[in-house]
Amino acid sequence: MTLNIAIIGAGPAGYYTAEAALKQWGGAARIDIIDRLPTPYGLIRAGVAPDHQSIKAVTRRYETTSLGEGVRFIGNVMVGRDVSIAELLELYDAVVLSVGAPHDKPIGIPGDDLPGVLGSAAFVGWYNGHPDFAGLQVPLSHHGAAIIGNGNVAIDCARILAKTPAELAVSDIAGHAISQLEGSAVRDIHIVGRRGPHQASFTTKEMGELGHLDRAQPLVKPADLPPLEADAALEPGDRKTVTHLRNFAATPRGDKPITIHFEFFRRPVAVEGNGKAERLIVETTRLEDGKAVGTGELHAIPCGLVIACIGYRTSSIPGVPYDDALGRFPGDAQGRIFKGLYASGWARRGPSGTIGTNRPDGFSVVEAIVADIPAGKGGDAPAALDALLNGRGVRGTSFADWQVIDAAEVARARPDAPREKIVSIDEMLGMLG
């Protein structure tokens, strides 16, 4: 008997789950990949830095999955609005939540609601052309910008702010973002972290790129670096990353107009300004048993833009248990929320790991489905879902529709750029008729 599976979310977690299901059942399963946007690929399209095109090439693998027997992409359908979880559980044998973690965690300090304070999901969505953030107001008239966080997302944000228009022109950065960045007054970019270089989560590739920017120089205070012999205890990759930081600290200050300041041992305590962000107040810290402890010494970083890269939360969905403290769905080690309902990727384990980390999640969930549901309940769930959505006037998009949008974006690309993204859902749907 045919098994019907609905996967909610068309990002890496969703596609790796579909891939695992195809390997398990082949054409004996009907797999619907449902996403609230008309376009697939989730964070690959709207989260991966636009100047990292090699990473985005993984979409070719997802395209193969989309074209697999029994697999459908259904875009422009929001679960919880257009169709409920209860209705999907009635139609499908298994429902897998692979919705990622699209919401920024709040900074939680005074002034974090001032204009000019953004979360990285919003800022990254803005320069990547995510429809939710295409109209975001990003203040770029102040010479300073502060980026809170010591991970790769912070590096991505700094790099995009620092690159020249020519460096960005060959990427798939959104047209509205490159236009605004061309007039940016930002000259001092501060990457703020509570702990030191050995505790940072940067990776070697991203760190190394900062040393090769046309108009920006990274700056590290030598006093923030631990003794050289302490690097021996690090993993090889972390040691290479810290070596980059040591090289930055040893490089004489040049004449490049933009400086990327690494502000280690700084804990944000407030954002201040007259009706908008004008400075970030930080407290100097020291390490005690690996934890950052405040010293009481305060310092102001002048800035008109504050970007918080401190983590993300999964969207709650009506009818689904949700762990508010962790910002994700609760479940067991295999991603089982309860029999018939599962989670994979960041929706299961929180925002951690690389794109490929989602692949084992998909196979784990499929193993749980095999254990829970040895045979399908029968029926044609895809046809039933289509009828339900049609009855509600919901216009879902197909993978063929995405191919039309894709071709249009490629056709309108700037010279040497891979595409010019369409950032309006209405425009996408309008071109489809």
C-alpha positions, -999 to 999 in steps of 0.1 A, spaced: 0 0 0 13 35 -9 27 56 19 18 93 19 44 117 34 42 154 38 74 173 45 69 209 57 98 231 46 117 230 13 152 238 27 181 214 33 164 195 61 133 190 40 151 179 9 174 155 28 144 140 44 128 135 10 160 120 -3 160 95 25 124 86 19 131 80 -18 160 57 -9 137 38 15 105 35 -6 114 46 -41 83 53 -61 62 34 -36 57 66 -16 40 99 -24 61 127 -10 49 163 -9 74 190 0 54 220 12 68 255 16 52 288 24 72 306 -3 66 300 -40 103 290 -43 122 261 -29 156 257 -12 151 277 20 183 288 35 203 278 5 185 305 -15 180 331 13 206 323 40 238 313 24 260 343 16 255 355 -20 292 355 -26 295 318 -17 280 304 -49 299 270 -46 278 262 -15 246 270 -34 254 244 -60 239 218 -36 205 228 -51 213 206 -81 211 176 -57 178 189 -44 165 194 -79 172 157 -86 151 148 -56 123 171 -67 121 154 -100 121 119 -84 92 96 -89 63 104 -65 78 137 -53 61 171 -56 71 206 -45 41 227 -34 50 263 -27 30 293 -16 12 272 10 15 281 47 8 253 72 -12 268 101 -28 293 78 -38 276 45 -40 240 60 -37 228 95 -15 202 110 -46 182 120 -58 181 84 -24 170 72 -22 142 98 -56 131 86 -45 129 50 -9 117 53 6 87 70 35 109 82 41 146 85 77 159 90 84 194 102 115 207 84 108 244 88 142 255 100 146 283 125 137 315 107 133 339 136 160 359 154 166 354 191 163 388 209 194 404 223 176 411 255 193 443 265 180 479 270 176 496 236 174 465 215 141 478 201 156 510 187 156 516 150 189 504 136 189 472 156 184 442 134 186 404 138 209 386 114 179 366 99 164 400 88 197 415 76 208 383 57 172 380 43 175 416 31 207 412 12 196 378 -1 163 389 -15 139 371 9 104 384 3 98 390 40 128 414 42 130 430 8 116 463 22 137 463 54 152 497 63 189 492 69 206 524 82 240 528 64 246 566 70 267 562 101 304 553 100 301 525 125 283 492 125 284 466 154 278 429 148 271 409 179 283 373 177 314 352 170 302 328 144 303 326 106 270 345 102 287 375 119 316 371 94 292 370 65 275 402 76 308 420 81 320 408 47 289 420 29 292 454 45 329 456 37 330 445 1 331 469 -28 303 470 -54 326 453 -79 332 425 -54 295 420 -49 285 424 -85 294 388 -94 272 374 -66 235 369 -65 230 396 -39 196 413 -42 196 444 -65 180 466 -38 208 457 -14 237 463 -37 222 497 -46 220 507 -10 254 493 -1 270 514 -29 261 545 -9 271 531 25 290 554 49 301 524 71 338 525 76 342 508 110 327 473 115 330 459 150 325 421 155 317 418 192 321 386 212 318 379 250 348 355 250 381 352 233 396 339 200 398 303 213 361 302 221 349 317 188 330 296 163 345 310 131 358 286 105 390 288 86 375 296 51 354 324 63 381 339 85 407 337 57 384 356 33 386 387 55 423 390 47 417 394 10 391 421 8 398 450 -16 390 479 7 388 464 42 414 453 67 407 431 97 421 443 130 429 422 161 443 435 193 474 414 202 465 416 238 433 396 231 452 366 219 462 339 243 498 327 245 509 310 213 516 276 230 479 275 240 470 269 204 484 234 206 453 222 225 429 233 197 415 211 170 434 215 137 407 236 120 403 259 150 441 263 152 441 275 116 414 300 123 433 314 152 464 315 131 445 339 108 436 361 138 473 361 148 483 372 113 457 400 114 471 412 147 506 412 133 498 430 100 506 467 101 477 491 97 474 499 60 455 526 41 423 506 33 393 528 41 373 502 60 384 484 92 369 453 106 376 454 144 375 422 163 361 431 197 369 401 218 360 400 256 332 425 251 296 418 264 268 440 250 249 456 278 228 483 261 220 501 228 218 539 232 207 568 210 183 596 205 153 577 190 177 554 170 208 533 175 238 555 179 262 534 201 265 500 216 276 499 252 298 469 260 313 456 292 349 442 292 349 406 303 374 380 315 373 342 314 366 322 345 363 285 339 355 292 303 327 316 311 327 353 303 325 373 336 320 411 335 346 433 350 325 465 353 345 484 327 322 499 301 331 511 266 309 527 239 311 516 203 298 544 180 274 528 155 241 534 136 236 498 128 236 469 153 232 433 139 226 405 164 240 371 152 232 352 184 210 324 172 175 316 158 142 301 168 118 278 150 83 291 142 56 276 164 27 259 146 -8 256 159 -15 221 171 22 212 175 40 209 209 66 236 212 95 241 236 95 279 241 128 278 262 147 260 234 129 276 205 121 244 187 98 213 186 104 187 213 110 152 202 131 121 208 165 113 194 151 103 160 129 134 156 97 118 167 72 142 182 46 116 183 36 87 160 29 103 127 45 137 134 82 142 132 108 170 129 142 172 112 170 197 109 170 229 130 133 224 138 144 192 157 179 200 171 181 238 170 203 260 148 236 242 147 259 224 123 264 228 86 241 222 56 252 186 54 244 180 91 208 179 81 213 148 60 216 123 89 185 139 104 165 130 74 176 93 75 169 92 112 133 104 107 127 79 80 139 51 102 114 63 128 86 64 102 95 28 91 93 17 128 60 35 135 41 30 102 49 -4 85 20 2 60 2 32 47 -35 40 54 -41 42 17 -58 70 -3 -43 97 -25 -32 124 -1 -17 147 -28 -50 147 -46 -69 153 -14 -46 182 -5 -51 198 -39 -88 196 -35 -87 211 -1 -64 240 -12 -84 246 -44 -116 248 -23 -100 276 -2 -87 295 -32 -50 288 -23 -28 290 -54 1 265 -48 32 266 -70 48 235 -85 84 227 -93 77 236 -129 65 270 -117 98 274 -99 117 266 -131 98 295 -147 108 318 -119 144 305 -120 147 311 -157 133 347 -153 158 354 -126 187 341 -146 176 361 -177 175 394 -158 209 389 -141 235 417 -140 266 411 -161 287 383 -145 260 376 -118 242 343 -117 208 358 -113 187 388 -101 162 375 -76 126 384 -78 117 395 -43 79 401 -46 56 371 -42 29 389 -61 54 394 -90 63 357 -89 27 346 -90 18 371 -116 44 358 -141 29 323 -136 -6 334 -146 
